C-alpha cells in the first residue's frame, strides 16, 4: 500500500509542476484535465503526508522508551504512543479506502426517475413522498433541483416524476437509492384501518456528457405535441411538448414541463443521453454479474431495497439489514445515516474483494 501511496504523491508533485508550465496553462483542455486529476488525488496525498508525520513521531516516541526516564515521563511517553498508534490506524484505514477504484460517475449530477408501481393511488402518493424526501435531502446538501417531467395522479402524488440534482458528488450518494421502495401504512381512503402495502421504483442515472456518449442527430426522431399538463394559458394551444426517440436503442423521452419547446427539448436530451449511457453501462456490467451482485446499490431496479413502515415509524434497508426508528425524520430528508451506512458497507465489501 505504501508503494502505491508514494506513487500517488509523486504524481501529485508532477501535476503541480505541469500546472505551472506556461504551455499547459495556455492549453484549456490539458489544464482542465490535470486540474481535475490533481483535485481527485489531493485528499489522498494530504492524508498520506499526515500518516508519514505520525509514523515518524511514533518511531521517535518508541525510541524514547529505551532511554532512562522517570516514572512520570515514562507514563507521558506511553500515552503519546497510544494516541499516535490510534491516529496511525485511522489514517491507514482512510488511505486504504482512498486507494479503492473510484466510480468515474461519482462526481456527476444525477437524474432521478420515480414511478408509482404496485398499489394504484397509494403508490402515486408514496412516489410524491419520495420526491419530497429527496428534494429536502438535496437542499441540505446544497444541490440544485431541476424538475424535468411530471405525470401527476388525480389523488395527488405522481405516476412519474423525473428530476435532476445538480451538485458535486450527487451521484455518489444517490446511486444507492436504485430499486423498489415499499411503504406500509393505512391509506387516508381506508375506513377499516387496515395497513396497505404499496411500492414505487427509483432509478438514479449519472448525467452523461456529450464527450462520453455520442448521439447523432440522424439517430434521433423528434416529435412535438401540445402540452397536457400544468402550464397556464399555453396548455393545449402550442406544440411545446417534445418527444425524443433514440432509434438504435429504442429509448424514448418526453418533456412538457416548460412552455418553451427549445427548453423542453434541451431537458429531454439530457435524460435521453443519461438513459442511453446507462443502457450501455449496464450491458458492460452484465458481463461481470458476480461483482455486480456483491456490490451495494447496483442491483436490479425491480429488487426491493427498503421498507417504510408508518405504524412503527420504522425504515429498514434490506441490503445491509439496517433498521432505524426514525421514519418521520428520514421523510424530512435526513438520509445521511442510511446513505453513510450504505457507503461504508460498499467500501468494506470492495476492500474485502481487493485483499
C-alpha positions in Angstrom: 0.0 0.0 0.0 2.8 2.4 0.9 4.4 2.0 -2.6 1.1 2.8 -4.2 0.7 5.9 -2.0 4.2 7.1 -2.8 3.4 6.8 -6.5 0.3 8.9 -6.0 2.3 11.6 -4.1 4.9 11.6 -6.8 2.2 12.1 -9.4 0.7 14.9 -7.4 4.1 16.7 -7.3 4.4 16.2 -11.0 1.0 17.7 -11.6 2.0 20.7 -9.6 4.9 21.3 -12.0 2.7 20.7 -15.1 0.1 23.2 -13.8 2.7 25.9 -13.6 4.0 25.2 -17.1 3.1 28.1 -19.5 2.3 25.6 -22.3 -0.2 23.8 -20.1 -1.7 27.0 -18.7 -2.5 28.0 -22.3 -4.0 24.7 -23.3 -7.5 24.7 -21.8 -8.1 21.0 -22.4 -4.9 19.8 -20.6 -5.3 22.4 -17.9 -8.8 21.2 -17.1 -7.7 17.5 -17.3 -4.6 18.0 -15.0 -6.5 20.2 -12.5 -9.2 17.5 -12.1 -6.6 14.8 -11.7 -4.9 16.8 -9.0 -8.1 17.6 -7.3 -9.1 13.9 -7.3 -5.9 12.7 -5.5 -5.4 15.7 -3.2 -7.2 14.3 -0.2 -5.2 11.0 -0.5 -1.9 12.9 -0.7 -2.7 15.1 2.3 -3.7 12.0 4.4 -0.6 10.2 3.3 1.7 13.1 4.3 -0.1 13.3 7.7 0.4 9.5 8.0 4.1 9.9 7.4 4.4 12.6 10.0 2.5 10.5 12.6 4.6 7.4 11.7 7.8 9.4 12.3 6.6 10.7 15.6 5.6 7.2 16.7 9.0 5.9 15.8 10.7 8.7 17.9 8.3 8.1 20.8 9.0 4.4 20.8 12.8 5.1 20.7 12.4 7.3 23.9 11.2 4.2 25.8 14.7 2.8 25.6 16.1 5.9 27.4 16.3 6.3 31.2 13.2 8.2 32.2 11.5 8.9 35.4 8.1 7.4 36.1 6.1 10.5 35.2 7.9 10.9 31.8 7.6 7.2 31.0 3.8 7.5 31.5 3.6 10.5 29.3 5.6 8.7 26.5 3.3 5.7 26.9 0.2 7.9 26.5 1.7 9.6 23.4 2.4 6.2 21.8 -1.1 5.1 22.4 -2.6 8.3 20.8 -0.2 8.1 17.8 -1.0 4.4 17.2 -4.7 5.3 17.2 -4.1 8.1 14.7 -1.9 5.9 12.6 -4.6 3.2 12.5 -7.3 5.7 11.5 -5.2 7.2 8.8 -4.2 3.8 7.5 -7.9 2.9 7.1 -8.7 6.2 5.3 -5.8 5.6 2.9 -7.0 2.0 2.2 -10.4 3.4 1.2 -8.9 6.2 -0.8 -7.0 3.7 -3.0 -10.1 1.8 -3.9 -11.0 2.2 -7.6 -13.2 5.2 -7.9 -16.6 5.1 -9.7 -16.0 7.6 -12.6 -19.6 8.7 -12.3 -19.4 9.7 -8.6 -18.7 13.4 -9.1 -21.6 13.8 -11.6 -25.0 15.3 -11.4 -27.8 12.7 -11.1 -31.1 12.2 -12.9 -33.7 10.5 -10.8 -36.8 8.9 -12.1 -39.5 7.9 -9.5 -42.6 5.9 -10.6 -45.6 4.7 -8.7 -45.7 0.9 -9.0 -47.9 -1.6 -7.2 -50.7 -0.1 -5.2 -52.6 2.3 -7.5 -53.3 5.7 -6.0 -51.4 4.9 -2.8 -48.3 4.1 -4.9 -48.6 7.5 -6.6 -48.9 9.3 -3.2 -45.8 7.4 -2.0 -43.9 8.4 -5.1 -44.7 12.0 -4.1 -43.4 11.4 -0.6 -40.1 10.0 -2.0 -39.7 13.0 -4.3 -40.1 15.4 -1.4 -37.7 13.4 0.7 -35.0 13.6 -1.9 -35.7 17.3 -2.6 -35.2 18.1 1.1 -32.1 16.0 1.2 -30.8 17.8 -1.8 -31.4 21.2 -0.2 -29.5 20.1 2.9 -26.6 19.2 0.6 -26.7 22.5 -1.2 -27.7 20.9 -4.6 -29.9 22.5 -7.1 -33.2 20.7 -8.1 -34.4 20.8 -11.7 -37.7 19.1 -12.4 -37.7 17.7 -16.0 -41.0 15.8 -16.4 -44.0 15.1 -14.2 -47.1 13.0 -14.6 -49.5 13.8 -11.7 -52.1 11.5 -10.2 -55.6 12.7 -9.6 -55.4 12.0 -5.9 -52.1 13.8 -5.5 -48.6 12.5 -5.8 -47.1 11.3 -9.1 -47.5 8.5 -11.5 -44.0 9.5 -12.6 -41.6 12.3 -11.8 -38.2 12.9 -13.4 -35.8 15.5 -11.9 -32.1 16.3 -11.8 -30.0 17.1 -8.8 -27.1 19.4 -9.7 -24.1 19.3 -7.3 -20.7 17.9 -6.7 -20.9 14.2 -5.7 -24.7 14.0 -6.2 -24.5 10.6 -8.0 -22.0 9.2 -5.4 -24.7 9.4 -2.7 -27.9 9.0 -4.7 -26.8 5.8 -6.6 -27.7 3.7 -3.6 -31.4 4.6 -4.0 -31.8 2.5 -7.1 -34.5 -0.1 -6.7 -38.0 -0.7 -5.4 -39.1 1.1 -2.3 -42.0 -0.3 -0.3 -44.4 1.5 2.0 -46.7 0.0 4.7 -49.4 2.4 6.1 -53.1 2.9 6.4 -54.3 5.0 3.4 -56.5 8.0 4.1 -59.2 6.3 2.0 -59.2 3.2 4.2 -62.1 3.3 6.6 -61.3 -0.1 8.2 -57.8 1.0 9.4 -56.1 -1.8 7.5 -52.4 -1.5 6.6 -51.8 -1.5 2.9 -48.5 -2.2 1.1 -47.5 -0.2 -2.0 -44.3 0.3 -3.9 -42.6 2.9 -6.0 -39.4 2.4 -8.1 -36.4 4.7 -8.1 -33.8 4.9 -10.9 -30.7 7.1 -10.5 -28.7 7.8 -13.6 -25.5 9.8 -13.8 -25.7 12.8 -16.2 -23.8 11.9 -19.3 -21.6 14.5 -21.0 -21.6 14.8 -24.8 -17.9 13.6 -24.9 -18.9 10.3 -23.1 -21.8 9.3 -25.2 -22.1 10.3 -28.9 -25.6 10.6 -30.1 -26.0 11.6 -33.8 -28.9 13.8 -34.9 -29.7 11.3 -37.6 -30.4 8.7 -34.9 -33.0 10.8 -33.1 -36.6 11.2 -34.1 -38.2 14.3 -32.7 -42.0 14.6 -32.3 -43.8 17.7 -31.0 -47.2 17.8 -29.4 -49.5 20.1 -27.3 -48.7 20.1 -23.6 -51.3 18.3 -21.5 -50.0 19.2 -18.0 -49.7 22.4 -15.9 -48.6 25.4 -17.8 -51.3 28.1 -17.8 -52.7 29.5 -20.9 -50.2 27.8 -23.2 -51.6 24.3 -22.4 -53.1 22.6 -25.4 -52.5 25.7 -27.6 -48.9 25.4 -28.6 -46.8 22.5 -29.7 -44.3 23.0 -26.9 -44.1 19.4 -25.7 -41.2 17.2 -27.1 -40.8 13.5 -27.5 -37.3 12.2 -28.5 -36.7 8.7 -29.7 -33.2 7.2 -30.0 -33.7 4.9 -32.9 -30.7 2.5 -32.4 -31.7 1.7 -28.8 -35.4 2.4 -28.8 -35.0 4.8 -25.8 -37.9 7.3 -25.6 -38.1 10.5 -23.6 -40.8 13.1 -23.3 -40.8 16.5 -21.7 -43.6 19.1 -21.4 -42.9 20.9 -18.2 -41.6 24.1 -19.9 -43.7 26.4 -22.0 -40.7 26.7 -24.5 -40.2 23.9 -27.0 -36.5 24.6 -27.0 -36.2 24.2 -23.2 -38.2 21.0 -23.3 -36.0 19.6 -26.0 -32.8 20.5 -24.0 -34.2 18.8 -20.9 -35.3 15.8 -22.8 -31.9 15.5 -24.4 -30.2 15.4 -21.0 -32.5 12.5 -20.0 -32.0 10.7 -23.3 -28.2 10.9 -23.1 -28.3 9.6 -19.5 -30.6 6.7 -20.4 -28.6 5.6 -23.4 -25.3 5.9 -21.4 -26.9 3.9 -18.6 -28.1 1.2 -21.1 -24.5 0.8 -22.4 -23.1 0.8 -18.9 -25.5 -2.0 -17.8 -24.6 -4.1 -20.8 -21.0 -3.9 -19.8 -21.8 -4.7 -16.1 -23.8 -7.7 -17.2 -20.5 -9.3 -18.2 -19.5 -9.1 -14.5 -22.5 -10.4 -12.8 -20.7 -11.8 -9.7 -19.2 -8.4 -8.9 -22.4 -6.5 -9.7 -24.5 -8.6 -7.3 -22.0 -8.4 -4.5 -21.9 -4.6 -4.6 -24.4 -2.4 -2.7 -26.7 -0.3 -4.9 -26.0 -1.8 -8.3 -28.7 -4.5 -8.3 -31.8 -4.8 -10.4 -34.1 -1.9 -10.2 -37.1 -4.2 -9.5 -35.3 -5.5 -6.4 -36.9 -4.4 -3.1 -34.3 -2.4 -1.3 -36.1 -0.6 1.5 -39.4 -0.7 3.5 -41.0 2.4 5.1 -43.3 1.3 7.9 -45.5 4.2 9.1 -47.3 2.5 12.1 -44.0 1.7 13.7 -42.1 4.8 12.5 -39.5 2.4 11.0 -37.3 2.3 8.0 -35.5 -0.9 7.0 -32.8 -1.2 4.3 -32.9 -4.8 3.3 -29.5 -4.8 1.6 -27.5 -4.3 4.8 -30.1 -5.2 7.4 -30.3 -1.7 8.8 -33.4 -0.7 10.8 -33.9 2.8 12.1 -36.9 4.0 14.1 -36.8 7.5 12.5 -39.2 7.3 9.6 -40.6 10.8 10.3 -37.0 12.3 10.2 -36.0 10.4 7.1 -39.0 11.6 5.2 -37.9 15.1 6.1 -34.7 14.5 4.1 -32.4 13.3 6.9 -31.0 10.5 4.9 -27.3 10.8 6.0 -27.5 7.9 8.5 -28.8 5.5 5.9 -26.6 6.6 3.0 -23.5 6.7 5.1 -24.1 3.1 6.3 -24.6 2.0 2.6 -21.3 3.8 1.6 -19.4 2.1 4.4 -20.8 -1.3 3.6 -19.9 -0.8 -0.1 -16.4 0.2 0.8 -15.9 -2.7 3.2 -17.2 -5.1 0.6 -14.8 -3.7 -2.1 -11.8 -3.8 0.3 -12.5 -7.4 1.1 -12.5 -8.3 -2.6 -9.4 -6.2 -3.1 -7.4 -8.1 -0.5 
